[in-house]
Amino acid sequence: MKKYVSVMLTIALMLCGIAALAEGTQDEAGLEVNTLMEDGSFVIQIGAGDDLGWIADDMAQDDSVVKLAYEDTLEGTYVVRYEPTGDGDVTVGVGHYIGIACDKRFTWDLRVADGAVQEVTGDSEAFSPDEAEQDPLLSGEWLEAETQFTQMTVEKNEARGWDVEIAAPMTHGAYIFKTTIYYDCDVNGFVYDKGKFWDVPITDSDEAVELGEAKLAGTTGVFAFVEDDQEVYLTWYDDHDPETEVVFERADAAEEVVSAD
């Protein structure tokens, strides 16, 4: 019995020692993120519940001074362990993905020396931008920069992201492209997946045209804004055309809006 009590006290003291090294943070949504240094390794713990969308940086580069030794979700806690492989400074991180886009990302700057993670240096960052902050960038109508014929409209999606529709008139290819775009905190930009193209029949009638089945579905790509937020480069990728790029400008920034009528 005395031996049992002694072992339990030892375990309790070990846990207290580990807890003393732990640092905890919470994001705006109340997500609890804890880190600790244990036996020379750096451990990350996130209260994930049943969420399996977390992925850690694998650090597989030849010059990395840490390696991803462990990653799993245990009893509702996402656990990551980085072990030292050399000496130097390094940044490790974990991202949370919904579909193709990273909506949360946490990073830590580490200093590794003498075969152990010695400290967390600098200001670690948490990327979880508020979608509302992006609304001014994505609201309103956009026109193709050179021809001012192709129109792009962007509306907030009720669930997540923004719904985009690009309609080209008969004088400019006659197609419609629809997709939903998402802000990706991993690349600090906008991405989309499963975009669909429809060909619009060229007719003399002013009546609405039935779209029917999409000619091409499943395209992926990126939206990249220039620094002044007045132009956007839309790039898509598909099996028929590996890379197509169209430049749009804001309709309210254009000096002249040319109607397709």
N, C-alpha and C positions, 0 to 999 in steps of 0.2 A: 504494500500500500504506500509506504514511504517513497519507494522507487517510482511509483505511478505519479504521485504528487510532484515529485522532483522533475519528471519528464514534462508534465503539463506546465509547470512553472517556466521551464526552459523554453517551451514552445511559445508561451505567452510573451516572454521577454523578447524572443526573436521577432514575433509579430509586431510588438511595440517598436522595435528597432527599425523594422522595414517601414512602418507607418510614419516614423519620424522623418524618413527620407522622401516620403511621398509628397507630391504637389498636385493639387486639384484645381480644376477650373470648371466653369459652366458657361455654355454659350447662351444666347438670348432666348433660346427655346427651352432652357433648363437641362440640356444634355450634359451629363456629368462626365468629365474627362480627368483621369488621374494618371500620374506618371511616377515612377520610382526607379532608383538605381539599386540593383540587387546582384551581388557577386560579380561586379564589374560589368554587368549588362544593363541596358536601358529597357524598361518595361512600360507599356502603355495599356491602360484599361479604360474602356468606354462602356457606359451603361447602355447596351444596344437593345435589350429585350429580345424580341424575335426577329429583329432586323438583321438580315444577312448581306446588306449592301456595302459593308466596309471592306476596303482593300488597302493593304500596306505597301509602301514602296519596297520593291524587292532588293534594291541595292546590289545588283549583280555585276556592277562595273568592276573591272580589274583593279582600279585605284581606290575603291571604297575602303574606308577604315572600319566599317561595321558590316555585318551580314544579317539578313532576316533569318533568325533561327526558329521562330515559332509564330504561328498566327492561327487563331481559332476563336470560336464563340462558345463560352462555357457558362451554362446556367444564366443566360441573359447578359453576360459581360463579354465584350469583344477584347481579346488579349493579344498583344503583340510584344515580341521580345527581340531586341537587337543585341548581338554579341560582338565584341571588338575583334578586329582582324589586323589592326595596325595602329599607328599613331597619327593624329592630326585632327582637323576640324571637319565636321560633316553635318548635313541637314537630313533628317529623316521625317517622314510624314505618312499620314493615312488620309484616304479620301472616302467619301460616301457617294455612291452612285445610284441614281434612279434611271434605269434604261442606259442610254449612252452618255448621260451628262453627270458630272460631279457637282453635287449641290452643297457639299460641306467638305472642307479640307483643313487639317491641322498639321503644323510643322514644328519641329524642335531643332535647334542648333546645338550640337553636342561637341565636347572636346574629349578626345580619346588619347590616353597616354599610359605607358607602362602596362599595357594589356588590359586596360579597364576604362570604362566611361567615367570620366572624372567629374564633369559638371555640365549643366545646361547653360550655354552662353548666349548673350544678346537677347533680343526680343523675339520669342517664338510667335508665330502668327496663326490666326484662325480665320479662314476664308469662308464666309457664309453670307454673301451679299443679299440684301433685301431686294426682291424683285421690283418693288415699287420705285426704287432708286433708278431703275433702268427704263421706266416708262417714258420719260421725256425723250430718251434716245430712240425708242421704238414706236412711238405713237405717230399718228398722222399718215399721210400718203407720200409715196416716193415715186419718182419718175426716172426712167433710164437717163443717165447723165448726158449722153451725146444726142440721142434722137428725140428724147422727151415724148416717146410714144408708149412705151411699156409702163404700166402702172402696177405698183406694189402697195398693198394695204396690209396693215399690221394691227391686230386687235388682241387684247389680253385674253388668254385662255382661262376659263373659270377655275380649272384644276391647277394648272402649272404651265409656265411658258407663255408663248405668244403665237397665235394663229396667223399665218402668212398666206396671202393669195397674190399671185402674179398673173395678170391678164394681158396678153398681147393682142392687139386688134388685128384685123385682117391684113392691114398694110405692113404688119411686122411679124409674120410667122404664124399667127393664129393658134395660140396654145394657152392653156391655163395650167398653172402649177400651184399646188396647195401642200402645205406642210405645217408643222408646229416646231418652233425653234425654242431652244433652252439655253440659258446662261450656264457655261461650264467653268467652274472655278479652278479646274485643273489646268486649263489652257488660257484662262482669263479671256474668254471669247464666247461666241454663240455658235451652237452646232444644231444639226437637225438630222433626222433619220426617217425613212419610209415616206419621203416626199413623193407625190404622184403628179404625172403629166397627163393632160388630156389634149388631143388635137381637136380644134374647133373647125367644123366644116365651113368652107367659104361659100356663102350664099348672098343673094341680093335682098333677102328678107331682113327686116329689123326685129323680128321676133326672137325670143330667147331660144338658144340652142340646147338641146338635151345633151348632157355630157356623155352619158353612157359609161362604158367600162374604161378605166384608165389605160392609156397606151403603155405607160411605163410606171411601175410602182417600186418602191424600195430604194430610191436614191438617197444618198447621204451627202453631207457637205458642211460648209462653214459660212457664217456671215462675219465679215471683218470691217469694222468702222475705222475711218481715218480720224486723225486727231481732232479735227474741228467738228466732228459728229454730224457733218452735213452730207457725207457720202458713205455708201456701204458697198463692199465688194461681196457679191454672192457667188460662191463656187459650189458646183455640185459634181458628183461622181456617179457614173453608172456604167453598165456593161457596154453600151453603144458609144458613149463619148466619155473617155476617162477623165476629162477635166474641161469644164466650161465655166467661164467667168463673165459676169455682167455687173456693170457699175451703175448704181442708182444714186440719185440725189434727192433731198427732201423737196417735196412739191412747194412748200412755202418758202424755200430758199431759191427756187428757180426764178430767173428774171422773166421768163415767159412760159406759160403752160399751153402747149399745143394740143387741142382736142383731137380725138380720133374721128370725130364726126365729119 
